[in-house]
Every structure is written in C-alpha cells, then in structure tokens.
Amino acid sequence: MKLSSAISRAASATLLLALSTVVATAAERCAVSAAALSAGHWFARTVARLEQGKPVTIVAMGSSSTFGVGASSSAAAYPARLEALLKERFPDASIKVLNRGVNGEDAAEMLARFDRDAIQAKPDLVLWQVGTNAVLHNPEIDGQGSLIRLGIERLKAAGADVVLIDPQYAPAVIAKPQARRMVDLIRAEANEEGAGVLRRFALMRSWYEARHMGFGAFVSPDGLHMNDWGYDCIARQIAGAIGAAATRPATTTAAIAVH
C-alpha cells in the first residue's frame, strides 16, 4: 500500500514537472517580439491617459471567448489577464479592464447593449470581439458588415480607441466556409472606419501551421474556445501593443493592424 502510494506520488510529481515544462515552453513561444511592430495609431487616447497619469478604462465587449469559456477560472480569461499584464507594465497607473462578454451573442445582440455595457463606462479603449457566432450559426454573413460598421461608429463617437478582435482559428470555426469571409469582412470594415484589428484568426493559425502547435496547446477540449494558454497569449499581444504604443506612439504590434 505504501509502495503504491509512493509510486502514485512520484507519477504525479513527474506529470506536474512535464506540464510545467510544456507551459514554460509555450509561454516562451508567446513572447511579443519588438520585431513584430508595424505602423498603427489605435491607442492614441489610451496612451495619452497613461502619459498624463489619468485612470484608464478598457471595456472588453464580446461573446463567450471574451467571457472566458474554456478558461480554468475568470482570472484566466483574456480581459483579466490583460489587466494583470498592463498593471505589471504600468505599475503606477490606475487601469481596469471590464469583462463584458456574454455567451452566444452576435453583433446585433452586442449592439443592443453597447450603451449600458460599454459607453456608460466612459471607456478609453474598447476591444470588440465579434464575428464568431455569426460564422457558427449563419452561412450568410454579408449583413454583418453594416452592424460592425455601426458599432465602430458608435464607439468612436464616444471618444474611445477601438480595436476589433476577429474569430478564433479553432476546429469548430475553420470547419465553416464563411469563417475566412468573416475575417476579411471585419478587416474591411475596420479599415473603412479607422479601427484596429487584433488578427486573432491569423495569429492562432500561425501557432498551428508555422509553429506546429497542436490545437490542444491553445484550444479547449470543445474545439471552439481557447484554453488558459490561448487566452493569456491573446492578452499578451494586446498588452505588448499598448506598451509599444506608449514608448513609441507611432508603432504597434503586427498582430494588430488594418490592411
């Protein structure tokens, strides 16, 4: 009995060590590189507030991958990780990131609560994750463009910096032929309205195709939502972009761009 227990403890310790090694390796792969910076101007208000020592409010609007489905806890969702990373980077600043993700919502449903959940908070930056549920449930996505355009216009009219987050590159999403059309549509609308885009689809695709990471490294078992590592890496891209903009106002990361 004692021998069995000792073997079990040893096996558990070995497993924990292996998992820690995997996590450490993944974290290294996720590091935001200064070489990834490209021209952008998506954080003008946010950076100005940081430079002036004023509080910064960021609203994360979206659906389940903003809320954090697939994460081990709410603290592992990308908005919470982003707040933690920004506080590390700007320790003297007052920064809050409000998680306004609601499971299952599409663009129209999010627009209906923009005033209450985003604009009333007087945000300096709105991160709007949009498009995934339309891809999953509606093969005809053309009507989404006008909704996205209206959303950007309303957020910019409120004075906020605006960055869209396009769909995730995950098995349940890429199985839909309209997924890539949605990515292109979001990019086009953002370009037209002068908003930024966190190119999550392309970023996650690079993890899978260029870095040869299996989906299990960054997608939860449901094949749709991200896991803790995936959410953390998305947060690091945004935090890195804001940090770069604060030190070099004319630059931002290549992961956030409008083409």
C-alpha positions in Angstrom: 0.0 0.0 0.0 2.8 2.4 1.0 4.7 1.4 -2.1 1.7 2.0 -4.3 1.1 5.4 -2.7 4.8 6.4 -3.2 4.6 5.4 -6.8 1.4 7.4 -7.3 3.1 10.5 -5.7 6.1 10.1 -7.9 4.0 9.7 -11.0 2.0 12.9 -10.0 5.2 14.8 -9.5 6.6 13.7 -12.8 3.3 14.7 -14.5 3.4 18.2 -12.9 7.0 18.7 -13.9 6.2 17.7 -17.5 3.2 20.1 -17.5 5.3 22.9 -16.1 7.8 22.4 -18.8 5.1 22.5 -21.5 3.6 25.7 -20.1 7.0 27.3 -19.8 7.9 26.4 -23.4 4.5 27.7 -24.6 5.0 31.0 -22.7 8.3 31.5 -24.4 6.7 30.9 -27.8 4.1 33.5 -27.0 6.5 36.3 -26.2 5.7 39.5 -28.1 8.7 40.5 -30.2 9.8 44.0 -30.9 10.4 42.9 -34.4 6.7 42.4 -34.9 5.9 46.1 -34.6 4.3 47.9 -37.6 2.8 51.3 -38.1 -0.5 51.9 -36.3 -2.4 54.5 -34.2 -5.1 52.5 -32.4 -4.2 53.5 -28.8 -4.0 57.3 -29.0 -6.4 58.1 -26.2 -5.2 55.2 -24.1 -1.6 56.2 -24.3 -2.4 59.9 -23.7 -4.2 58.9 -20.5 -1.3 56.8 -19.3 1.2 59.6 -20.1 -1.0 62.1 -18.2 -1.3 59.8 -15.2 -5.0 59.5 -15.6 -7.1 56.3 -14.9 -7.5 54.1 -17.9 -10.7 52.1 -18.5 -10.8 49.3 -21.1 -14.0 47.5 -22.0 -13.8 44.1 -23.5 -17.0 43.5 -25.4 -17.8 40.2 -27.0 -19.3 36.8 -26.5 -18.1 33.6 -24.9 -14.4 33.9 -25.8 -14.4 37.3 -24.1 -16.4 35.9 -21.1 -13.8 33.2 -20.9 -15.5 29.9 -21.7 -12.7 27.2 -21.7 -10.6 29.0 -19.1 -10.0 27.4 -15.8 -11.3 30.4 -14.0 -12.4 34.0 -14.6 -8.9 35.1 -13.7 -7.6 33.2 -16.7 -10.0 34.9 -19.2 -8.2 37.3 -21.5 -9.6 40.5 -20.0 -8.4 39.6 -16.5 -5.0 38.6 -17.9 -4.8 41.8 -19.9 -5.5 43.9 -16.7 -2.8 42.0 -14.8 -0.3 42.3 -17.6 -0.9 46.1 -18.0 -0.6 46.6 -14.3 2.7 44.9 -14.4 3.9 47.0 -17.3 2.5 50.3 -15.8 2.7 49.8 -12.0 1.9 53.5 -11.2 -1.2 53.6 -13.4 -4.8 53.0 -12.5 -6.0 50.5 -15.0 -9.2 48.5 -15.1 -10.4 46.1 -17.8 -14.1 45.3 -17.7 -15.2 42.0 -19.0 -18.5 42.5 -20.9 -18.6 39.1 -22.7 -21.9 37.4 -22.9 -22.1 33.8 -24.1 -23.6 33.1 -27.5 -24.2 36.7 -28.7 -23.8 38.0 -32.2 -23.1 41.6 -33.4 -26.8 42.7 -33.2 -27.2 41.5 -29.7 -24.0 43.2 -28.6 -25.0 46.5 -30.2 -28.3 46.4 -28.2 -26.2 46.6 -25.0 -23.5 48.9 -26.1 -24.8 51.9 -24.2 -25.3 50.0 -21.0 -22.2 47.8 -21.0 -19.6 49.8 -22.9 -20.4 53.5 -23.5 -21.7 54.2 -19.9 -18.3 53.1 -18.6 -16.7 56.0 -20.5 -14.0 53.7 -21.9 -10.7 54.9 -23.2 -10.3 51.7 -25.2 -12.9 49.2 -26.4 -11.8 45.7 -27.5 -14.7 44.3 -29.5 -14.5 40.6 -30.2 -17.1 39.9 -32.9 -18.0 37.5 -35.7 -17.6 34.0 -34.4 -21.2 33.3 -33.6 -22.4 34.7 -36.9 -19.9 32.2 -38.5 -21.2 29.3 -36.5 -24.9 30.0 -37.0 -25.3 31.9 -40.2 -23.9 30.9 -43.5 -24.9 34.3 -45.0 -22.7 36.8 -43.2 -23.0 39.8 -45.6 -25.4 41.6 -43.4 -22.9 41.6 -40.5 -20.8 44.3 -42.2 -23.3 47.1 -41.6 -23.7 46.1 -37.9 -19.9 46.1 -37.4 -19.6 49.4 -39.1 -22.4 50.9 -36.9 -20.7 49.5 -33.8 -17.4 51.1 -34.7 -19.0 54.4 -35.4 -20.8 54.4 -32.0 -17.7 53.6 -30.1 -15.6 56.2 -31.8 -18.3 58.8 -31.3 -18.0 58.1 -27.6 -14.3 59.0 -27.9 -12.9 55.6 -27.3 -10.0 53.9 -29.1 -11.4 50.9 -30.9 -9.8 47.5 -31.7 -11.8 44.7 -33.1 -10.9 41.0 -32.4 -11.8 38.7 -35.2 -12.8 35.0 -34.9 -10.5 32.3 -33.4 -8.7 29.8 -35.5 -10.2 26.7 -33.9 -11.6 23.4 -35.4 -15.3 24.4 -34.9 -14.7 27.8 -36.7 -12.5 26.8 -39.6 -14.9 24.0 -40.4 -17.3 26.7 -41.6 -16.6 28.0 -45.2 -17.7 31.5 -44.2 -15.0 31.8 -41.5 -12.4 33.4 -43.8 -15.0 35.7 -45.4 -15.9 37.0 -41.9 -12.2 37.7 -41.2 -12.0 39.6 -44.5 -15.2 41.5 -43.8 -14.1 42.6 -40.3 -10.8 43.8 -41.7 -12.5 45.7 -44.5 -15.0 47.4 -42.1 -12.2 48.3 -39.6 -10.1 49.7 -42.5 -13.1 51.8 -43.7 -13.9 53.2 -40.2 -10.3 53.7 -38.9 -10.3 51.0 -36.2 -7.7 48.5 -35.4 -7.9 44.7 -35.6 -6.4 42.1 -33.4 -5.9 39.4 -36.1 -6.7 36.5 -33.8 -7.5 34.2 -36.7 -4.2 34.7 -38.4 -2.3 34.6 -35.1 -3.8 31.3 -34.0 -3.3 29.9 -37.4 0.4 30.7 -37.2 0.6 28.8 -33.9 -0.9 25.8 -35.7 0.7 25.9 -39.1 4.0 27.8 -38.6 4.9 26.8 -35.0 3.4 23.3 -35.3 1.5 23.6 -32.1 -1.4 21.1 -31.8 -4.9 22.6 -31.2 -4.8 21.1 -27.7 -2.0 23.6 -26.8 -4.2 26.6 -27.2 -7.8 25.4 -27.7 -10.1 23.9 -25.1 -11.5 20.3 -25.5 -14.7 21.7 -27.0 -12.8 22.6 -30.2 -14.1 26.1 -30.1 -12.9 28.2 -27.2 -9.4 28.9 -26.1 -7.7 27.5 -23.0 -5.7 29.3 -20.4 -2.6 29.5 -22.6 -4.5 30.7 -25.6 -6.3 33.5 -23.6 -3.0 34.5 -21.9 -1.3 34.8 -25.3 -4.0 36.9 -26.7 -3.8 39.2 -23.7 0.0 39.4 -24.1 -0.4 40.6 -27.7 -2.7 43.4 -26.7 -0.6 44.4 -23.7 2.5 44.4 -25.8 0.9 46.6 -28.4 -0.2 49.1 -25.8 3.2 49.1 -24.2 4.9 49.6 -27.6 2.5 52.5 -28.4 3.3 54.1 -25.0 7.0 54.0 -25.7 6.8 54.7 -29.4 3.5 56.3 -30.1 3.6 55.7 -33.8 4.0 52.0 -33.6 2.1 48.9 -32.6 2.4 45.2 -33.0 2.0 43.4 -36.3 -0.8 41.3 -34.7 -2.9 44.5 -34.5 -3.2 46.0 -37.9 -5.5 47.2 -40.6 -4.7 46.4 -44.2 
